[in-house]
Amino acid sequence: MFFASDNAGPAHPSIIEAMATGNDGYQMPYGNDTIMEKVRDRLRVIFEAPEAAVYLVATGTAANSLALATYCQPWQTVYCSPVAHIFEDECNSPEFYMGGAKLTLVGDSDKMTPDALRAAMGHEARIAVHSAQPGPLSITQATEKGRIYTCDEIAALSAIAADLGQPTHLDGARFANALVALGCTAAEMTWKAGVDVVSFGGTKNGCIGVEAVIFFDPAKAWEFELRRKRGAHLFSKHRYLSAQMLAYLEGDLWLDLARQSNARMAMLAEGLRKIGASFVQEPQANMVFARLPRATHKRLKDAGALYYLTIGELEGDDETELLTGRFVCDWSLPEAEIRRFLDIAAG
């Protein structure tokens, strides 16, 4: 009963097999392998962007940090939500790679609103030499609370950034989960909505460790290549990144795995609702924050369920107090484990 993170799930067998196949013989290093040529072509088709510059790195932190650094000067600030991964979970890596540029938090939720962003980006102090200057906008899709921006919402936010001459970055660690939930195309959720660069996640959705960075403006390609090398994220034996990503994309495996994890979450959410749980946010992808009595959490933890408590402590006598747990479903989670979990929760 593992609901702690989709990072903890296994890689899909097709990814493992592709790594073994890619191990045969010799391939040129540093991204010059023939597998990468296929990855680049495939992602350009998926995003309907034939001129896009496509690169691979091993971690989401590297993808986000290097992508933002390519667009941000040290005296600028990146606008993001107060729970954005780049703010809460990357140990100041974006600031490090951006040469000290800061992050400005927008609003008080996982989803930024146009009004809040406009107020933050349009602050009069930004005009003066004494203040950090406006820089890129970074949107997380799906958000760290499991919600999804519609394409229109992304377009509205990116338009505000564009009005100030600033680009939009999309942190797509759970890109596939958001895409299948919206039922749109990759192009509609990115460059057609004003996104300039996207971190396209694979690790959370069945890969071993690979993320793509896609620039819709190829003019940024050379700078990114230099930053990736200088930042020690250019793999010598790059083919093992390429092999993962190609297998992930072939036959739309990336979409199938996202549909599976989203479906597992829908099953879990329906069961939690039936036993009286309430949700902090209505589940939309593969993550939910659910409020349950302390006694229920204790029962689940005693039975071996693994997940994070985000609000409240497990220890305490008040069995009626509601504690909030974060539950994440990955592609491999068996339905039988969900049923077992719900049976225990129901008491």
C-alpha positions in Angstrom: 0.0 0.0 0.0 2.5 2.6 -1.3 1.0 6.0 -1.8 4.0 8.1 -0.8 5.2 9.2 -4.2 5.2 8.2 -7.9 8.9 8.6 -7.6 9.0 5.4 -5.6 7.3 3.2 -8.2 9.1 0.8 -10.5 10.2 1.6 -14.0 8.1 0.1 -16.7 9.5 -3.2 -18.2 9.7 -1.6 -21.6 12.0 1.1 -20.2 14.3 -1.6 -18.7 14.3 -3.6 -21.9 15.1 -0.5 -23.9 18.1 0.2 -21.6 19.4 -3.3 -22.3 18.9 -3.0 -26.0 20.6 0.3 -26.1 23.6 -1.2 -24.3 24.5 -3.2 -27.4 27.6 -2.1 -29.4 28.9 1.4 -29.6 27.2 4.8 -29.8 28.7 8.2 -30.0 28.7 10.0 -26.6 27.3 13.3 -25.3 23.9 13.2 -27.0 25.3 12.3 -30.5 23.8 8.8 -30.3 21.4 7.6 -33.0 18.7 7.0 -30.4 18.7 10.6 -29.5 18.0 11.5 -33.1 14.8 9.5 -32.9 13.9 11.0 -29.6 14.3 14.5 -31.0 12.2 13.7 -34.0 9.5 12.1 -31.9 9.1 14.9 -29.5 9.0 17.4 -32.3 6.1 15.5 -33.8 4.3 15.2 -30.4 4.6 18.9 -29.7 3.9 19.9 -33.3 7.1 21.9 -33.2 9.5 20.9 -36.0 12.1 23.5 -35.1 12.1 22.8 -31.3 15.5 22.2 -29.6 15.3 19.1 -27.5 17.7 18.0 -24.7 17.7 15.3 -22.0 18.9 15.4 -18.4 18.5 12.9 -15.6 16.6 14.8 -13.0 13.7 17.2 -12.8 15.7 19.6 -10.7 18.3 19.9 -13.5 15.6 20.3 -16.1 13.9 23.2 -14.3 17.1 24.9 -13.1 18.9 24.8 -16.4 15.9 25.8 -18.4 15.2 28.8 -16.1 18.8 29.8 -16.1 18.8 30.0 -19.9 16.1 32.6 -19.7 16.9 34.5 -16.5 19.5 37.1 -15.7 21.0 37.2 -12.2 19.3 40.5 -11.4 15.9 39.2 -12.3 13.3 37.2 -10.4 11.2 34.2 -11.4 7.5 34.2 -10.6 6.1 31.0 -9.2 3.5 29.7 -6.7 4.4 29.4 -3.0 4.3 25.6 -3.2 6.2 25.3 -6.5 8.8 22.6 -6.6 11.5 25.1 -7.6 10.8 27.0 -4.4 10.1 24.2 -1.9 12.0 21.2 -3.1 15.1 22.0 -5.1 17.5 23.3 -2.4 18.0 26.7 -4.1 19.2 24.9 -7.3 17.4 27.3 -9.6 18.9 30.3 -7.8 22.4 28.6 -8.0 22.2 28.0 -11.7 20.6 31.4 -12.4 23.6 33.2 -10.7 21.6 34.3 -7.7 18.4 35.4 -9.3 15.5 35.3 -6.8 12.1 33.7 -6.8 9.0 35.8 -6.2 6.0 33.9 -4.8 2.6 34.7 -6.4 -0.6 34.3 -4.4 -1.3 31.8 -1.6 -2.2 28.7 -3.5 -0.8 26.0 -5.9 -2.5 27.8 -8.8 -1.6 31.3 -9.7 -4.3 33.7 -10.8 -3.9 36.4 -13.5 -4.7 39.2 -11.0 -2.1 37.9 -8.5 0.5 37.5 -11.2 -0.2 40.9 -12.7 0.1 42.6 -9.3 3.5 40.8 -8.6 5.0 41.4 -12.1 3.7 45.0 -12.3 5.0 46.1 -8.9 6.2 49.7 -9.3 9.4 49.0 -7.4 10.5 46.7 -10.2 11.2 49.7 -12.4 13.9 51.0 -10.2 17.5 49.9 -10.3 17.3 49.1 -6.6 14.9 46.1 -7.1 15.0 42.8 -8.7 13.8 43.0 -12.3 10.9 41.0 -13.8 12.0 37.7 -15.1 10.4 34.4 -16.3 7.1 32.9 -15.2 7.2 29.3 -14.0 4.0 27.2 -14.0 3.7 23.7 -12.6 1.5 21.3 -14.5 0.0 19.3 -12.8 0.5 21.3 -9.6 2.1 20.1 -6.4 -1.4 19.8 -5.0 -2.6 17.7 -7.8 -4.6 20.3 -9.6 -4.5 21.2 -13.3 -4.3 24.5 -15.2 -6.6 24.5 -18.2 -5.0 25.6 -21.5 -6.9 28.9 -21.2 -5.5 29.5 -17.7 -2.0 28.9 -18.9 -2.5 31.2 -21.8 -3.9 34.0 -19.5 -0.8 33.8 -17.3 1.7 33.5 -20.1 0.1 36.6 -21.8 0.8 38.7 -18.7 4.4 37.6 -18.7 4.7 38.2 -22.4 3.3 41.8 -22.0 6.5 42.5 -19.9 8.7 40.7 -22.5 9.2 37.7 -20.2 9.0 34.0 -21.1 7.0 31.2 -19.5 8.5 28.0 -18.3 6.3 25.0 -17.6 7.5 22.4 -15.0 5.9 19.3 -16.4 7.2 16.7 -14.0 3.6 15.2 -14.2 3.1 16.6 -17.7 1.5 13.4 -19.0 -1.0 13.1 -16.1 -2.2 16.7 -16.8 -2.4 16.1 -20.5 -4.6 13.0 -20.4 -6.8 14.6 -17.8 -7.4 17.7 -20.0 -7.7 15.6 -23.2 -5.8 18.2 -25.1 -2.6 18.0 -27.2 0.9 18.7 -26.1 1.0 21.7 -28.3 -2.2 23.1 -26.9 -0.9 22.8 -23.4 2.4 24.5 -24.2 3.5 26.7 -27.1 0.0 27.4 -28.3 -0.8 28.7 -24.8 2.3 30.9 -24.7 4.8 28.5 -23.1 8.4 29.0 -24.2 10.2 26.1 -22.6 8.9 23.0 -20.9 10.4 20.4 -18.6 8.9 17.2 -19.9 8.8 14.6 -17.1 9.5 10.9 -17.4 10.9 9.8 -14.1 7.6 10.0 -12.2 5.7 8.2 -14.9 7.6 4.9 -15.4 11.1 5.9 -16.4 14.3 5.2 -14.4 15.6 8.8 -14.6 15.1 11.0 -17.6 13.5 14.4 -18.3 13.4 16.4 -21.6 13.9 20.1 -21.9 12.2 21.5 -24.9 12.8 25.0 -26.2 10.2 26.2 -28.8 12.7 28.9 -29.7 15.8 27.2 -31.1 17.8 30.4 -30.6 18.2 29.3 -27.0 19.7 26.0 -27.9 23.4 26.8 -27.8 23.2 28.6 -24.4 21.4 25.7 -22.9 24.1 23.3 -24.2 26.8 25.4 -22.6 24.9 25.6 -19.3 24.2 21.9 -19.3 27.9 21.1 -19.8 29.1 23.7 -17.3 26.5 22.5 -14.8 27.8 18.9 -15.1 24.6 17.5 -16.5 25.8 16.4 -19.9 26.0 12.7 -19.8 28.9 11.0 -21.6 27.0 7.8 -22.1 24.0 9.7 -23.1 22.4 6.8 -25.0 21.0 5.5 -21.7 19.0 8.6 -21.3 17.9 8.5 -24.9 16.9 4.8 -24.7 14.6 5.5 -21.8 12.9 8.5 -23.4 12.4 6.7 -26.8 10.8 3.7 -25.1 8.7 6.1 -23.1 7.4 7.8 -26.2 7.0 4.8 -28.5 3.5 3.5 -28.9 2.3 6.4 -26.6 3.5 4.5 -23.6 3.8 7.8 -21.7 0.1 8.5 -22.2 -0.9 4.9 -21.3 1.0 5.0 -18.0 -0.5 8.4 -17.1 -4.0 7.1 -17.8 -3.3 4.2 -15.5 -2.1 6.3 -12.6 -4.9 8.8 -13.0 -7.4 5.9 -13.1 -5.9 4.4 -9.9 -6.4 7.8 -8.2 -10.0 8.1 -9.4 -10.6 4.6 -7.9 -8.9 5.7 -4.6 -10.7 9.0 -4.5 -14.1 7.4 -5.0 -13.5 4.9 -2.2 -12.3 7.6 0.2 -15.3 9.7 -0.6 -17.6 6.8 0.3 -16.0 6.4 3.7 -16.5 10.1 4.5 -13.1 11.6 3.6 -13.0 15.2 2.5 -10.6 16.6 0.0 -8.5 19.8 0.3 -8.7 20.0 -3.5 -10.9 18.0 -5.8 -8.5 15.3 -7.3 -7.8 15.9 -11.0 -4.7 13.8 -11.8 -2.8 11.2 -9.7 -2.6 13.0 -6.4 -5.0 13.9 -3.7 -4.9 15.5 -0.2 -7.6 13.8 1.9 -8.8 14.5 5.5 -9.4 11.5 7.6 -9.8 11.0 11.4 -6.6 10.4 13.4 -7.9 6.9 14.3 -8.2 6.0 10.6 -4.6 7.2 9.9 -3.3 5.2 12.8 -5.1 2.1 11.5 -3.7 2.6 8.1 -0.2 3.2 9.3 -0.3 0.2 11.6 -1.3 -1.9 8.6 1.8 -0.7 6.7 0.3 2.0 4.4 3.0 4.4 3.3 2.0 8.0 2.6 2.8 11.5 4.0 0.8 13.4 6.6 0.9 17.0 5.6 -1.3 18.5 8.3 -1.5 17.2 11.8 0.5 14.7 13.9 -0.2 11.0 14.2 0.3 11.0 17.9 -2.6 12.2 20.0 -5.7 11.1 21.9 -8.4 13.0 19.9 -9.6 10.3 17.5 -12.1 12.7 15.8 -9.4 15.2 14.8 -9.0 15.3 11.0 -5.5 14.9 9.7 -4.6 15.5 6.0 -2.7 12.9 4.1 -1.1 13.2 0.7 -1.8 10.2 -1.5 -0.1 9.6 -4.9 -0.8 6.8 -7.3 1.7 5.6 -9.8 1.1 3.5 -13.0 2.0 0.2 -11.3 -0.2 0.4 -8.2 -2.4 -2.7 -8.1 -6.1 -2.2 -7.8 -6.1 -4.9 -5.1 -3.8 -2.7 -2.9 -6.3 0.1 -3.3 -9.2 -2.1 -2.2 -7.1 -3.4 0.7 -6.3 0.2 1.7 -9.9 1.3 1.6 -11.1 -1.7 3.5 -8.7 -0.9 6.3 -9.7 2.8 6.2 -13.3 1.9 6.5 -12.6 -0.1 9.6 
